[in-house]
């Protein structure tokens, strides 16, 4: 399979994220697509079990997850206010897992503003039937197996630094109101 760079027209006009930042971000994403394809091709040429093969195989997860996390992030933000529905399946899970939307939001913001580079990710844990906010460091550290990704927020510096400088919390606040809860509901299904 060859991965192709997707278009994300939903990013135009986001509140709190400049067109310049979006363009830089999309260029970075295109690099993940390119590198994922290069690594897949390279693996086909290397002898299995060699140190080169092993390192490329490890690197593939990093590049591929970078590609996919960006796609999930770009897909789940939209222009305008988010419409969280407490009676939706995701809404019920958030209340059951956190007690209220406000407590979930507080925890998600705390997760997204932790020191370090990475991602704040809302997942559905299929083992205990709850939702959790995860910190995914880099692209491949902190992912929990048997979860469905519902929402993703990129909190690497490239996602906010041009617009907010070191004020990551302001960026998180701006984007949390633009998360697409209907898409989260579809991802749960």
N, CA, C and O of each residue as an XYZ file, in Angstrom:
756
protein
N       0.845     -1.188      0.000
C       0.000      0.000      0.000
C       0.882      1.240      0.000
O       1.870      1.315      0.730
N       0.518      2.187     -0.810
C       1.180      3.480     -0.826
C       0.255      4.497     -0.179
O      -0.902      4.634     -0.578
N       0.760      5.205      0.814
C      -0.033      6.229      1.492
C      -0.006      7.512      0.676
O       1.008      7.848      0.064
N      -1.111      8.215      0.672
C      -1.214      9.481     -0.042
C      -1.556     10.597      0.928
O      -2.261     10.380      1.914
N      -1.063     11.772      0.650
C      -1.346     12.936      1.474
C      -2.803     13.333      1.276
O      -3.253     13.537      0.149
N      -3.528     13.439      2.367
C      -4.940     13.822      2.308
C      -5.076     15.343      2.380
O      -4.182     16.042      2.858
N      -6.204     15.832      1.900
C      -6.527     17.251      1.978
C      -7.475     17.472      3.157
O      -8.342     16.640      3.424
N      -7.310     18.577      3.850
C      -8.129     18.869      5.027
C      -8.703     20.278      4.916
O      -8.212     21.213      5.547
N      -9.741     20.415      4.112
C     -10.379     21.717      3.913
C     -11.035     22.229      5.184
O     -11.255     23.432      5.325
N     -11.352     21.327      6.115
C     -11.989     21.719      7.375
C     -11.079     22.579      8.245
O     -11.546     23.161      9.224
N      -9.796     22.674      7.913
C      -8.860     23.462      8.722
C      -8.906     24.952      8.394
O      -8.402     25.770      9.163
N      -9.503     25.306      7.268
C      -9.571     26.718      6.876
C     -10.529     27.467      7.791
O     -11.678     27.063      7.972
N     -10.045     28.556      8.361
C     -10.889     29.390      9.199
C     -10.985     28.966     10.648
O     -11.851     29.449     11.378
N     -10.100     28.062     11.081
C     -10.120     27.688     12.501
C      -9.850     28.909     13.364
O      -9.058     29.777     12.999
N     -10.501     28.967     14.484
C     -10.276     30.050     15.437
C      -9.059     29.685     16.275
O      -8.974     28.580     16.811
N      -8.126     30.608     16.384
C      -6.980     30.383     17.251
C      -5.794     29.706     16.601
O      -4.779     29.477     17.259
N      -5.898     29.376     15.311
C      -4.776     28.769     14.594
C      -4.644     29.496     13.260
O      -5.569     29.501     12.448
N      -3.493     30.103     13.049
C      -3.300     30.897     11.839
C      -3.131     30.015     10.606
O      -2.786     28.837     10.706
N      -3.378     30.602      9.459
C      -3.178     29.901      8.189
C      -1.713     29.506      8.036
O      -1.410     28.440      7.501
N      -0.815     30.350      8.497
C       0.616     30.061      8.436
C       0.941     28.787      9.229
O       1.665     27.919      8.742
N       0.407     28.681     10.439
C       0.639     27.482     11.254
C       0.044     26.257     10.579
O       0.676     25.202     10.542
N      -1.155     26.385     10.049
C      -1.798     25.254      9.370
C      -0.960     24.804      8.181
O      -0.763     23.604      7.986
N      -0.466     25.742      7.388
C       0.354     25.379      6.226
C       1.638     24.669      6.638
O       2.022     23.675      6.021
N       2.299     25.168      7.672
C       3.507     24.495      8.176
C       3.167     23.089      8.666
O       3.905     22.135      8.419
N       2.059     22.981      9.352
C       1.631     21.704      9.916
C       1.331     20.691      8.810
O       1.717     19.526      8.915
N       0.656     21.122      7.766
C       0.347     20.235      6.645
C       1.610     19.796      5.911
O       1.686     18.667      5.428
N       2.597     20.679      5.826
C       3.877     20.319      5.214
C       4.580     19.248      6.041
O       5.130     18.296      5.489
N       4.564     19.401      7.346
C       5.150     18.403      8.232
C       4.446     17.056      8.057
O       5.102     16.020      7.957
N       3.135     17.072      8.020
C       2.343     15.860      7.806
C       2.734     15.185      6.483
O       2.902     13.966      6.431
N       2.876     15.976      5.428
C       3.264     15.407      4.128
C       4.611     14.692      4.233
O       4.837     13.693      3.551
N       5.493     15.193      5.072
C       6.772     14.523      5.295
C       6.600     13.151      5.935
O       7.326     12.216      5.599
N       5.645     13.023      6.853
C       5.375     11.705      7.448
C       4.863     10.730      6.395
O       5.226      9.554      6.403
N       4.028     11.215      5.497
C       3.514     10.360      4.425
C       4.678      9.900      3.541
O       4.806      8.711      3.247
N       5.515     10.833      3.123
C       6.661     10.512      2.279
C       7.589      9.517      2.962
O       7.986      8.520      2.359
N       7.935      9.783      4.219
C       8.870      8.906      4.925
C       8.281      7.530      5.190
O       9.000      6.533      5.137
N       6.988      7.459      5.474
C       6.350      6.149      5.661
C       6.480      5.323      4.386
O       6.838      4.146      4.445
N       6.195      5.918      3.252
C       6.304      5.203      1.981
C       7.741      4.798      1.687
O       7.983      3.694      1.197
N       8.696      5.671      1.978
C      10.110      5.335      1.755
C      10.528      4.150      2.617
O      11.202      3.238      2.137
N      10.131      4.160      3.888
C      10.525      3.077      4.787
C       9.904      1.747      4.381
O      10.560      0.708      4.455
N       8.650      1.771      3.955
C       8.007      0.536      3.493
C       8.770     -0.023      2.291
O       9.023     -1.226      2.217
N       9.130      0.838      1.366
C       9.902      0.402      0.201
C      11.269     -0.116      0.588
O      11.727     -1.119      0.043
N      11.919      0.544      1.508
C      13.249      0.125      1.950
C      13.206     -1.232      2.642
O      14.098     -2.057      2.443
N      12.185     -1.467      3.447
C      12.063     -2.764      4.133
C      12.002     -3.923      3.145
O      12.491     -5.015      3.431
N      11.406     -3.684      1.995
C      11.288     -4.734      0.985
C      12.638     -5.110      0.386
O      12.785     -6.192     -0.183
N      13.626     -4.222      0.511
C      14.938     -4.477     -0.088
C      15.951     -5.036      0.907
O      17.007     -5.520      0.498
N      15.657     -4.981      2.184
C      16.622     -5.405      3.197
C      16.395     -6.848      3.633
O      15.268     -7.344      3.644
N      17.476     -7.499      3.987
C      17.376     -8.864      4.502
C      16.788     -8.821      5.909
O      17.238     -8.050      6.756
N      15.792     -9.646      6.146
C      15.144     -9.698      7.469
C      16.150    -10.123      8.531
O      17.011    -10.972      8.299
N      16.015     -9.507      9.704
C      16.870     -9.868     10.831
C      18.194     -9.136     10.889
O      18.932     -9.266     11.866
N      18.509     -8.362      9.851
C      19.747     -7.587      9.901
C      19.543     -6.358     10.766
O      18.407     -5.925     10.959
N      20.621     -5.786     11.291
C      20.455     -4.563     12.099
C      19.761     -3.441     11.331
O      18.977     -2.691     11.912
N      20.037     -3.317     10.043
C      19.413     -2.273      9.240
C      17.901     -2.500      9.142
O      17.111     -1.574      9.323
N      17.518     -3.733      8.856
C      16.103     -4.088      8.772
C      15.404     -3.789     10.096
O      14.332     -3.184     10.115
N      16.013     -4.212     11.199
C      15.414     -4.028     12.523
C      15.194     -2.553     12.842
O      14.137     -2.182     13.351
N      16.169     -1.723     12.552
C      16.039     -0.291     12.859
C      15.006      0.389     11.963
O      14.245      1.242     12.420
N      14.985      0.014     10.703
C      13.978      0.586      9.798
C      12.586      0.148     10.248
O      11.650      0.946     10.229
N      12.448     -1.092     10.646
C      11.158     -1.614     11.127
C      10.694     -0.820     12.343
O       9.514     -0.484     12.445
N      11.602     -0.517     13.265
C      11.250      0.293     14.446
C      10.850      1.709     14.032
O       9.881      2.267     14.547
N      11.591      2.268     13.115
C      11.322      3.643     12.672
C       9.986      3.749     11.949
O       9.331      4.790     12.007
N       9.576      2.683     11.268
C       8.318      2.702     10.527
C       7.133      3.007     11.451
O       6.244      3.774     11.082
N       7.118      2.419     12.633
C       6.015      2.684     13.570
C       5.961      4.165     13.929
O       4.880      4.745     14.027
N       7.123      4.772     14.125
C       7.169      6.190     14.482
C       6.623      7.057     13.346
O       5.779      7.921     13.579
N       7.096      6.832     12.133
C       6.658      7.628     10.979
C       5.177      7.378     10.675
O       4.423      8.324     10.447
N       4.760      6.107     10.673
C       3.375      5.761     10.343
C       2.410      6.319     11.379
O       1.347      6.827     11.021
N       2.765      6.233     12.666
C       1.910      6.796     13.698
C       1.873      8.321     13.599
O       0.831      8.927     13.847
N       2.987      8.943     13.241
C       2.993     10.387     13.018
C       2.038     10.767     11.899
O       1.301     11.746     12.008
N       2.054      9.998     10.837
C       1.127     10.200      9.717
C      -0.313     10.079     10.214
O      -1.126     10.978     10.000
N      -0.621      8.974     10.872
C      -2.014      8.693     11.248
C      -2.527      9.599     12.359
O      -3.682     10.024     12.318
N      -1.695      9.903     13.351
C      -2.134     10.815     14.410
C      -2.452     12.194     13.838
O      -3.413     12.837     14.261
N      -1.650     12.648     12.879
C      -1.956     13.925     12.237
C      -3.291     13.852     11.493
O      -4.100     14.775     11.581
N      -3.520     12.771     10.769
C      -4.796     12.654     10.055
C      -5.972     12.655     11.029
O      -6.965     13.346     10.804
N      -5.862     11.894     12.092
C      -6.943     11.857     13.085
C      -7.167     13.235     13.703
O      -8.308     13.656     13.896
N      -6.084     13.929     14.011
C      -6.168     15.280     14.576
C      -6.828     16.245     13.586
O      -7.779     16.945     13.932
N      -6.313     16.274     12.351
C      -6.869     17.193     11.359
C      -8.351     16.915     11.113
O      -9.133     17.846     10.921
N      -8.739     15.642     11.117
C     -10.136     15.282     10.880
C     -11.052     15.700     12.021
O     -12.221     16.010     11.790
N     -10.536     15.713     13.257
C     -11.445     15.914     14.391
C     -11.495     17.339     14.936
O     -12.008     17.570     16.031
N     -10.966     18.286     14.178
C     -11.189     19.690     14.533
C     -11.947     20.346     13.389
O     -11.783     19.992     12.221
N     -12.774     21.303     13.753
C     -13.596     21.955     12.743
C     -13.853     23.389     13.160
O     -13.708     23.743     14.330
N     -14.225     24.192     12.218
C     -14.543     25.591     12.475
C     -15.855     25.657     13.246
O     -16.808     24.942     12.937
N     -15.889     26.512     14.237
C     -17.118     26.733     14.979
C     -17.160     25.965     16.284
O     -16.309     25.123     16.570
N     -18.159     26.278     17.047
C     -18.309     25.655     18.367
C     -18.624     24.176     18.243
O     -19.357     23.743     17.354
N     -18.067     23.445     19.131
C     -18.325     22.017     19.209
C     -19.667     21.797     19.893
O     -20.072     22.582     20.750
N     -20.344     20.739     19.515
C     -21.632     20.458     20.131
C     -21.553     19.133     20.888
O     -21.951     18.086     20.377
N     -21.044     19.196     22.089
C     -20.979     18.011     22.940
C     -22.392     17.647     23.362
O     -23.141     18.499     23.839
N     -22.756     16.385     23.188
C     -24.095     15.912     23.532
C     -23.967     14.912     24.671
O     -23.466     13.804     24.479
N     -24.414     15.299     25.839
C     -24.317     14.450     27.024
C     -25.114     13.155     26.866
O     -24.851     12.178     27.568
N     -26.092     13.139     25.945
C     -26.915     11.956     25.725
C     -26.391     11.048     24.609
O     -26.965      9.991     24.349
N     -25.305     11.457     23.952
C     -24.698     10.597     22.935
C     -23.959      9.459     23.641
O     -23.763      9.499     24.856
N     -23.555      8.457     22.884
C     -22.807      7.344     23.490
C     -21.493      7.845     24.099
O     -21.131      7.453     25.209
N     -20.783      8.712     23.369
C     -19.537      9.271     23.899
C     -19.833     10.123     25.124
O     -19.102     10.060     26.112
N     -20.888     10.914     25.072
C     -21.270     11.741     26.217
C     -21.549     10.907     27.453
O     -21.090     11.238     28.546
N     -22.295      9.831     27.287
C     -22.594      8.940     28.414
C     -21.321      8.302     28.968
O     -21.159      8.179     30.182
N     -20.420      7.898     28.073
C     -19.154      7.306     28.516
C     -18.297      8.305     29.282
O     -17.649      7.951     30.267
N     -18.295      9.559     28.824
C     -17.518     10.592     29.521
C     -18.072     10.814     30.922
O     -17.308     10.903     31.884
N     -19.377     10.902     31.043
C     -19.990     11.089     32.366
C     -19.719      9.879     33.252
O     -19.393     10.033     34.429
N     -19.851      8.688     32.701
C     -19.600      7.468     33.468
C     -18.133      7.370     33.901
O     -17.837      6.955     35.022
N     -17.234      7.747     33.020
C     -15.800      7.598     33.290
C     -15.210      8.731     34.115
O     -14.294      8.507     34.907
N     -15.728      9.953     33.939
C     -15.139     11.119     34.600
C     -16.078     11.817     35.586
O     -15.623     12.608     36.411
N     -17.358     11.540     35.512
C     -18.318     12.192     36.391
C     -19.090     13.311     35.726
O     -20.258     13.539     36.042
N     -18.437     14.020     34.795
C     -19.094     15.110     34.072
C     -18.214     15.537     32.901
O     -17.031     15.201     32.844
N     -18.807     16.281     31.968
C     -18.029     16.832     30.861
C     -16.954     17.769     31.396
O     -15.826     17.766     30.903
N     -17.293     18.564     32.394
C     -16.340     19.530     32.953
C     -15.121     18.826     33.541
O     -13.990     19.279     33.364
N     -15.356     17.717     34.242
C     -14.226     16.968     34.812
C     -13.396     16.314     33.708
O     -12.171     16.248     33.808
N     -14.060     15.832     32.659
C     -13.313     15.286     31.523
C     -12.461     16.383     30.896
O     -11.271     16.188     30.648
N     -13.077     17.542     30.640
C     -12.380     18.650     30.001
C     -11.175     19.092     30.831
O     -10.104     19.359     30.287
N     -11.353     19.165     32.131
C     -10.253     19.528     33.028
C      -9.109     18.514     32.914
O      -7.941     18.898     32.851
N      -9.444     17.236     32.887
C      -8.426     16.196     32.773
C      -7.768     16.219     31.394
O      -6.556     16.037     31.284
N      -8.560     16.441     30.339
C      -8.007     16.495     28.987
C      -7.038     17.669     28.862
O      -5.955     17.527     28.294
N      -7.428     18.822     29.391
C      -6.538     19.994     29.354
C      -5.271     19.739     30.158
O      -4.179     20.121     29.735
N      -5.409     19.094     31.318
C      -4.227     18.768     32.137
C      -3.308     17.816     31.378
O      -2.085     17.946     31.435
N      -3.897     16.869     30.675
C      -3.104     15.926     29.878
C      -2.400     16.667     28.747
O      -1.208     16.462     28.517
N      -3.126     17.521     28.043
C      -2.590     18.230     26.881
C      -1.529     19.257     27.249
O      -0.726     19.640     26.398
N      -1.508     19.705     28.483
C      -0.537     20.742     28.873
C       0.615     20.187     29.713
O       1.405     20.950     30.269
N       0.706     18.871     29.802
C       1.860     18.292     30.496
C       3.131     18.677     29.749
O       3.109     18.887     28.537
N       4.221     18.767     30.471
C       5.495     19.080     29.820
C       5.901     17.937     28.904
O       5.708     16.764     29.226
N       6.454     18.290     27.779
C       6.931     17.293     26.832
C       6.256     17.437     25.486
O       5.326     18.224     25.311
N       6.746     16.661     24.545
C       6.173     16.667     23.200
C       5.255     15.464     23.050
O       5.536     14.386     23.575
N       4.168     15.656     22.338
C       3.280     14.527     22.147
C       1.868     14.917     21.775
O       1.618     15.918     21.103
N       0.954     14.081     22.244
C      -0.441     14.145     21.853
C      -1.325     13.896     23.057
O      -0.995     13.077     23.915
N      -2.446     14.596     23.129
C      -3.502     14.264     24.086
C      -4.555     13.504     23.273
O      -5.021     13.980     22.238
N      -4.919     12.317     23.762
C      -5.788     11.441     22.992
C      -6.901     10.905     23.885
O      -6.641     10.344     24.950
N      -8.142     11.083     23.442
C      -9.282     10.469     24.113
C      -9.523      9.139     23.432
O      -9.749      9.078     22.224
N      -9.473      8.058     24.226
C      -9.690      6.722     23.681
C     -10.809      6.021     24.427
O     -11.126      6.344     25.572
N     -11.393      5.055     23.745
C     -12.341      4.142     24.368
C     -11.584      2.851     24.647
O     -11.076      2.206     23.730
N     -11.514      2.482     25.922
C     -10.822      1.272     26.333
C     -11.798      0.108     26.227
O     -12.745      0.003     27.005
N     -11.557     -0.748     25.271
C     -12.489     -1.843     25.002
C     -12.506     -2.903     26.099
O     -13.457     -3.681     26.181
N     -11.473     -2.951     26.946
C     -11.453     -3.948     28.013
C     -12.363     -3.575     29.173
O     -13.126     -4.413     29.653
N     -12.291     -2.322     29.632
C     -13.141     -1.947     30.774
C     -14.315     -1.051     30.389
O     -15.053     -0.573     31.252
N     -14.482     -0.827     29.078
C     -15.649     -0.099     28.552
C     -15.741      1.330     29.089
O     -16.831      1.825     29.376
N     -14.585      1.987     29.221
C     -14.534      3.378     29.662
C     -13.714      4.188     28.678
O     -12.986      3.640     27.851
N     -13.844      5.504     28.780
C     -12.976      6.383     28.002
C     -11.861      6.890     28.899
O     -12.030      7.045     30.109
N     -10.725      7.143     28.282
C      -9.544      7.624     29.005
C      -8.851      8.705     28.183
O      -8.874      8.688     26.952
N      -8.245      9.629     28.886
C      -7.369     10.603     28.248
C      -5.948     10.086     28.386
O      -5.470      9.843     29.494
N      -5.278      9.919     27.257
C      -3.911      9.407     27.259
C      -2.939     10.477     26.815
O      -3.290     11.389     26.067
N      -1.721     10.352     27.284
C      -0.597     11.114     26.757
C       0.183     10.167     25.863
O       0.678      9.140     26.328
N       0.297     10.497     24.602
C       1.113      9.721     23.678
C       2.354     10.550     23.395
O       2.294     11.559     22.693
N       3.478     10.113     23.947
C       4.743     10.804     23.741
C       5.334     10.397     22.405
O       5.156      9.270     21.941
N       6.053     11.355     21.787
C       6.538     11.107     20.432
C       5.309     10.709     19.611
O       4.325     11.447     19.594
N       5.344      9.571     18.938
C       4.161      9.076     18.228
C       3.834      7.660     18.654
O       2.772      7.129     18.328
N       4.749      7.057     19.379
C       4.601      5.629     19.601
C       4.794      5.205     21.055
O       4.940      4.015     21.336
N       4.796      6.144     21.961
C       4.961      5.824     23.380
C       3.709      6.234     24.139
O       3.348      7.411     24.152
N       3.051      5.283     24.765
C       1.854      5.586     25.535
C       0.567      5.119     24.904
O      -0.505      5.285     25.485
N       0.656      4.537     23.720
C      -0.535      4.002     23.076
C      -0.947      2.737     23.823
O      -0.108      1.883     24.111
N      -2.216      2.617     24.132
C      -2.721      1.435     24.812
C      -3.416      0.540     23.792
O      -4.296      0.981     23.054
N      -3.004     -0.720     23.767
C      -3.608     -1.696     22.864
C      -5.065     -1.910     23.261
O      -5.419     -1.750     24.429
N      -5.903     -2.266     22.308
C      -7.329     -2.500     22.511
C      -8.085     -1.230     22.874
O      -9.004     -1.265     23.692
N      -7.704     -0.118     22.274
C      -8.457      1.114     22.443
C      -8.855      1.647     21.067
O      -8.195      1.379     20.063
N      -9.945      2.402     21.048
C     -10.366      3.123     19.850
C     -10.055      4.590     20.071
O     -10.434      5.159     21.095
N      -9.383      5.195     19.139
C      -9.086      6.619     19.212
C     -10.345      7.396     18.857
O     -10.914      7.214     17.781
N     -10.779      8.266     19.774
C     -11.976      9.073     19.546
C     -11.625     10.506     19.170
O     -12.208     11.061     18.239
N     -10.681     11.110     19.880
C     -10.251     12.486     19.604
C      -8.750     12.595     19.815
O      -8.179     11.924     20.675
N      -8.122     13.445     19.020
C      -6.677     13.653     19.108
C      -6.395     15.149     19.095
O      -6.981     15.895     18.311
N      -5.500     15.575     19.964
C      -5.035     16.962     19.959
C      -3.512     16.946     19.899
O      -2.851     16.399     20.782
N      -2.969     17.544     18.861
C      -1.528     17.630     18.675
C      -0.993     18.711     19.602
O      -1.419     19.863     19.517
N      -0.078     18.359     20.474
C       0.512     19.350     21.370
C       2.035     19.407     21.235
O       2.727     19.827     22.162
N       2.548     18.989     20.093
C       3.944     19.257     19.759
C       4.046     20.773     19.514
O       3.053     21.415     19.170
N       5.216     21.326     19.686
C       5.380     22.769     19.534
C       4.973     23.287     18.159
O       4.459     24.400     18.047
N       5.196     22.496     17.112
C       4.862     22.968     15.769
C       3.371     23.265     15.614
O       2.981     24.021     14.724
N       2.538     22.678     16.467
C       1.092     22.859     16.353
C       0.634     24.222     16.884
O      -0.433     24.705     16.506
N       1.425     24.837     17.745
C       0.941     26.068     18.383
C       1.973     27.184     18.529
O       1.586     28.331     18.752
N       3.255     26.899     18.412
C       4.265     27.867     18.820
C       4.273     29.149     17.990
O       4.530     30.227     18.526
N       3.998     29.049     16.702
C       3.967     30.265     15.876
C       2.878     31.226     16.334
O       3.046     32.443     16.251
N       1.763     30.685     16.817
C       0.635     31.513     17.229
C       0.643     31.860     18.713
O       0.179     32.934     19.095
N       1.160     30.975     19.548
C       1.035     31.150     21.000
C       2.355     31.225     21.751
O       2.365     31.490     22.953
N       3.468     30.998     21.065
C       4.727     30.930     21.795
C       4.633     29.810     22.821
O       4.103     28.742     22.514
N       5.132     30.026     24.019
C       5.122     28.954     25.019
C       3.773     28.758     25.724
O       3.682     27.956     26.654
N       2.736     29.469     25.302
C       1.428     29.405     25.979
C       0.565     28.274     25.411
O      -0.461     28.518     24.777
N       0.999     27.038     25.651
C       0.285     25.873     25.137
C      -1.152     25.816     25.656
O      -2.057     25.416     24.924
N      -1.366     26.209     26.897
C      -2.708     26.141     27.482
C      -3.710     26.989     26.698
O      -4.872     26.605     26.567
N      -3.275     28.136     26.177
C      -4.181     28.980     25.377
C      -4.573     28.279     24.078
O      -5.727     28.345     23.655
N      -3.616     27.616     23.454
C      -3.883     26.834     22.244
C      -4.868     25.701     22.545
O      -5.822     25.485     21.797
N      -4.632     24.989     23.633
C      -5.514     23.875     24.009
C      -6.932     24.384     24.234
O      -7.892     23.769     23.769
N      -7.069     25.489     24.935
C      -8.396     26.061     25.188
C      -9.076     26.449     23.880
O     -10.275     26.225     23.713
N      -8.318     27.031     22.951
C      -8.901     27.432     21.662
C      -9.399     26.223     20.874
O     -10.469     26.271     20.267
N      -8.623     25.141     20.883
C      -8.995     23.996     20.054
C      -9.984     23.048     20.713
O     -10.733     22.366     20.015
N     -10.005     22.989     22.013
C     -10.926     22.059     22.670
C     -12.377     22.412     22.339
O     -13.243     21.537     22.314
N     -12.634     23.676     22.090
C     -13.975     24.104     21.710
C     -14.310     23.826     20.255
O     -15.440     24.056     19.823
N     -13.332     23.329     19.490
C     -13.557     23.038     18.077
C     -13.403     21.545     17.762
O     -13.276     21.155     16.602
N     -13.416     20.725     18.809
C     -13.370     19.279     18.593
C     -14.698     18.811     18.017
O     -15.758     19.288     18.424
N     -14.647     17.904     17.096
C     -15.845     17.424     16.416
C     -16.406     16.203     17.147
O     -15.948     15.079     16.943
N     -17.394     16.440     17.990
C     -17.979     15.372     18.798
C     -18.786     14.391     17.962
O     -18.898     13.222     18.331
N     -19.351     14.837     16.847
C     -20.063     13.907     15.961
C     -19.078     12.890     15.365
O     -19.401     11.710     15.228
N     -17.896     13.352     15.020
C     -16.881     12.451     14.495
C     -16.428     11.479     15.593
O     -16.220     10.295     15.324
N     -16.277     11.969     16.818
C     -15.913     11.084     17.933
C     -16.958      9.983     18.092
O     -16.620      8.825     18.337
N     -18.207     10.349     17.953
C     -19.308      9.375     18.057
C     -19.193      8.327     16.940
O     -19.388      7.135     17.176
N     -18.878      8.781     15.739
C     -18.707      7.844     14.607
C     -17.500      6.937     14.813
O     -17.548      5.754     14.474
N     -16.422      7.479     15.365
C     -15.242      6.654     15.628
C     -15.524      5.590     16.682
O     -14.955      4.500     16.634
N     -16.391      5.899     17.622
C     -16.732      4.926     18.651
C     -17.454      3.719     18.034
O     -17.250      2.578     18.449
N     -18.291      3.997     17.046
C     -19.068      2.928     16.406
C     -18.173      2.089     15.536
O     -18.637      1.136     14.910
